[in-house]
Structures are given as C-alpha cells and as structure tokens.
Amino acid sequence: MKNYEKRPLFSRNLIRLRKERKLTQGELAKLTGISTRMIAYYETEAVKPPIDKVGIIAKALHVSINDLLGINDEPTPKQMELIDIDGRTMKKLKMILALPKHQRHIIYSMAESFLKQNLEK
C-alpha cells in the first residue's frame, strides 16, 4: 500500500472525511452506489477521479466537491492582485505574453524605462 503522504490530495481528503464520519469503505460504497473496490481505489491511486463520482461521494459525505478535491474557495493574495486588474489591461497582458521572448523583453524594457522616468518626477 502506498505511503499516505504520497497519495493524491483527493485520496487523502476522501480518507480523512470518511473517517471523520466514522464510515467504512463498505458503508460509503452503500451510500454512494459505488463499489467498495472503487472506493478503495479512489483512496489509494485516484489522481483524476470522474467528476460525477466526486459529486456523488461529496454528497454522501455532506461536503462540497471543493472540500473533497482540496480546492480553496478563498483567493490567494496573488489571485487578489489579478482580480484588481481591469479587463483592458488583462487583454493587453495576454497579448504580450503570447509574443516571442525577445519581443516581450523589448516591451518590458520600455515599460521599465517609462516607469523609472515617472518615479523620478
């Protein structure tokens, strides 16, 4: 059996949530209609479980799909910075990022020069 820490996050969350509810794999299988064998597989090796099965398991455990997958609903500070960027600027950034590396470097150099000039004023 794989070491617990090396298991996929979904597997670790499934084990933790199932045990918190004092359910066996067999009991969870009966609640979900998913075979005990598949529950055991999800707890050991499931890297990309089918989303419909994740939904069924989450419902049986009375948690959200995000809880089961380990997705945090709270944006990170870096995500918050991106949220504050207006749509026009984001569109331009995406266009710049699509350019070849040497062209991006020219744009970055120009922007740095412009910003430096404005900071000195």
Secondary structure as GFF3:
##gff-version 3
##sequence-region A 1 121
A	DSSP	three_ten_helix	4	6	.	.	.	ID=ss1
A	DSSP	alpha_helix	9	20	.	.	.	ID=ss2
A	DSSP	alpha_helix	25	32	.	.	.	ID=ss3
A	DSSP	alpha_helix	36	44	.	.	.	ID=ss4
A	DSSP	alpha_helix	51	61	.	.	.	ID=ss5
A	DSSP	alpha_helix	65	69	.	.	.	ID=ss6
A	DSSP	alpha_helix	77	83	.	.	.	ID=ss7
A	DSSP	alpha_helix	87	97	.	.	.	ID=ss8
A	DSSP	alpha_helix	101	120	.	.	.	ID=ss9
###
